[in-house]
Amino acid sequence: MKQNTQSAIQKSAGDAVVAGKHGAPLISDAKLAALHAAMLRATGKASAGKAAASRATGSAPARIKFPAVFAALLADLAPHDRVTADIPLDLEPFALGNPLEVSPAVATSLALGMAQHQPGSLVIAFIRPNRLDVNNFRRTLRLAAEHRIPILYVLLPAPAAPSAFDWSARAILENVPCIPVDAHDAVALYRVAQETMQRARIQGGPTLIDCKQVQISRGDSNSVARMEAHLRRKGLLPPALSLASRNNISSRSRLA
């Protein structure tokens, strides 16, 4: 079982790296454009017309930290899927409203009930690692694996220093596949989301997606600019609209 789990981790992580580094045609042009648009809404970089409308109404554009994570993970939700978070989140830019604010354990119970009454549904649970109780989350992972509960645990980058606890190793011990992925690489994130959501829907059980904040060069943490660099290389973004042309940022994935 552990060997199979490790194989799944290696395959998914490898696919994510290929998607990020080599721009393999794993995602349609229309989906790439949709991800870019969602990231712009999440960071408040709307079109000039929408920005003027916001100023006229006195409403400030929404800004979400780690827009690539939310744009990629929420892109293919079905109407019966649910989103939870252990912190307050405003997902209005993604037309989802506010997620249910509950602990990972409660989110897991919700996913179990949904699996029994709505086969094919799943729960995406956004989690801050520094808010987790180690022992409680270990038990939650074990329960989810034993019952093949359709849930994706998404560890958001910690606001300060990374968590000292190695959740990747712990998840493997609990028979839950764990996939580390660059929190600023929308292409790699979307590919991971595709595979893990499909797995969850066919009763393959939970997955832990460990979003890492990795910055190799100056400006590398600008998710929108990196996405635009990818779009521009594919000829999908007019040069005048490209942030990447001004910042010289690569959209390649940084994580293996």
N, C-alpha and C positions, 0 to 999 in steps of 0.2 A: 504493500500500500504506500509506504514512504517512498519507495523507488519510483512508483507511478506518479506520485505527487511531485517529486523532484523533476521528473521528465516534463511534466506539464509546466512547471515553473520555468525551466530552461527554454522550452519552446516558445512560451508567451513572451518572456523577456527578450529572447532572440528576435522574434518578430517585431517587437517594439523598437529595438535598436535598428533593425533594417529599415523600418518605416521612417525613423527619424534621420538616419545617416544618409541613406541612399535615395530617399524619395520614391520608393517602390510604389507602383500604382495600386495601393491597397484601399485607397479612399477616392471616391468619385470627385470630380471637380466641383460639382454642385454641393457636395457635403463639405468640402474644404471652404467654399465661399460662405456656407451657412455657419460654420465654426468661427470664421473670421468675423462675421456680422455679430454673432453672439458675444464674442470677446470685446468688440467695440462697445456694445451696449453695456456690458458688465463694467467696463472701465470708464464709462461716461463719454467716450469719444464718438458721439453720434454725428450724423451728417449736419451740415450747416443749417438746413431747414429745421431739423429736429432740435438742434441746440437753440435756435432762435425761439422756437415754440416753448421750450423749457424756460427760457428767460422771461417770455411774455406771461407765462402762468406762475412764475415764481418758484417752480419746482426744480430742484437740483438733480442732475443726472446721477443714476446709481453708480457706485464704484465698488467693485468686488476684488478682494485680494486673491491672487492665484486664479485669474479668469480662465486660463487654459484648462485647469482641473475641472471647473464647473461646466464650461462649455462642452468639453469632451464627454464627461460622465453623464450629462443630462440630455445629450443630443438625441438619443434614441429611446427615450422612455415611452412606454405604452400607457394608455389612459388608466389602467388598473395598477400600475406600479406606484410605489410610495417612496418618498424621500424623508429621511430623518437627519437630525444633527444634535450633537450634545452641547451646542452653543447657538445663540440666536443668529439666524441667517436670513437675509432678504434676497430671495431669488426672483424678484419681480422682473429683472431684465430677461429672464428665461421663460417668462409667462407661466411661472409655477407657483407664485405666491410664497408663503412662508412654510418651510418644512416643519414636520412635527418635532418638537424639541424634547427628546427623550434620550436615555442612556443606551449604549450598545446592547445591553441585555434586553431592554424593553423592545428595541428595534428588532432583535432576533425573535422574540415572541410574536411580534406583529407579522414578521415574514413567515413564521411557522403556520400561523392561522391563515394567512393569505394562500399559502401553498395548498392547504387542505380544501379551501373553498373556491379559489381562483387559480387553478393550475396554469403555469406559464408566467405568473406574476413574480415580481421580485421587489426587494427593498434595497435602496442605496443609503448607507449610513455614513455620514461624514463625521469624523472624529478628530479631536485634538489629542495627540499622544501625551502631552503633559497633563491632561485631565483624567487620564485613565488610571484605574486601580489595577495593578498588575495581576493579582490573583483573580479578581472578578472577571477580567477580560479573558484570562486563560480558560476559565470555566465556560465562558460564553463561546469562545472559539471551539472548545471541545464539544459542546452541545450542538453547535451548528454543523460541525463535521459529522457527528454521529447520526444526525437526522437529515443530512443533506439539505439543509435549509437554504432557500434561494435568497441570499443576501450578499451584497458587496460591502465590505468594510473599507472605507477610504480614509487612510491616515493623512491628514493635512500636515504640511510642514509646521513644525513648532514655531511660535512667534519669536522665541529667542534662540537659545541653544537647542540643538537636536536632543531628542529623548535619549537618555543614557541606556535605556533598555532596548535590547535587540529583538524587536517584534518579528522580524523576518525569520530568525532562528526559532523563536517560540511558536510561531504559526505552523512551521513545518513539523515541529514535534507534536502539534495538536492535529496533524493531518489536514491543515488548511493551506492551500497554495498561496504563496506570497509573492507579489510582483513589484519590485522597486521600479519606479519610473520618474523621469524628470518632470517636476511640477510646472515647468515653463514650456514644455514641448507638447503642444496640442495634438500634433500628428501621432506621436507615440502614445499619448494618453488615450486618444480615440481608438487606436488599434487595440490597446489593452482592454478598453471598455467593451468593444465589440465581442472579443473572445470570452471575457468573463461573464458578460450578460447572457450570451448564448449558452454557456455552460450552466449558469444558474437556472435558466428557463427549462432546460431539459433534465432537471433534477440532478445536476452535477454537483450541487452543494455550494458552499461559500468560497469567497476569495478575499484575501487581504491585499489591497492596493496601497503600497507604501509610497506616497508622493514625497520626493526628495527635492529640496531647494539647493541646486548646484549652480554655482556661478564660477565659470572658468575665466572669462574675459569681461572687460568693462561693458556694461549694458546687457550682459547675457541673460539677466533676469527679466528683461522686458518681453513678456510673452507675446504681446501683439506684434512687436517689431520682428520677432523671430518667425511668427506665422506669416507675416507679410514678406519676409525674405524668401520663405518657401513658395509662396504664391507667385512672387515675381519671377523666380527661376522657372516656374512652370508656365509663365506667360499669362497668368490669371489676374495680375494686378497692374493697373496703369502706373508708370514710374512716378507720376506726380503725387500719387496717394501712398507711396511706400515710405514708411518710417525707416525701414531697413536701409534704404538708399542713403539716408542721412546718418545712420548710426553704424552701418557696416557690421550688422549682426548676423551670425549664422544660425540657422534653425535646426542644426543637427542635434540629435539626442546625446546626452552626456553620460548616460548610465548603461551599463551592460546588465 
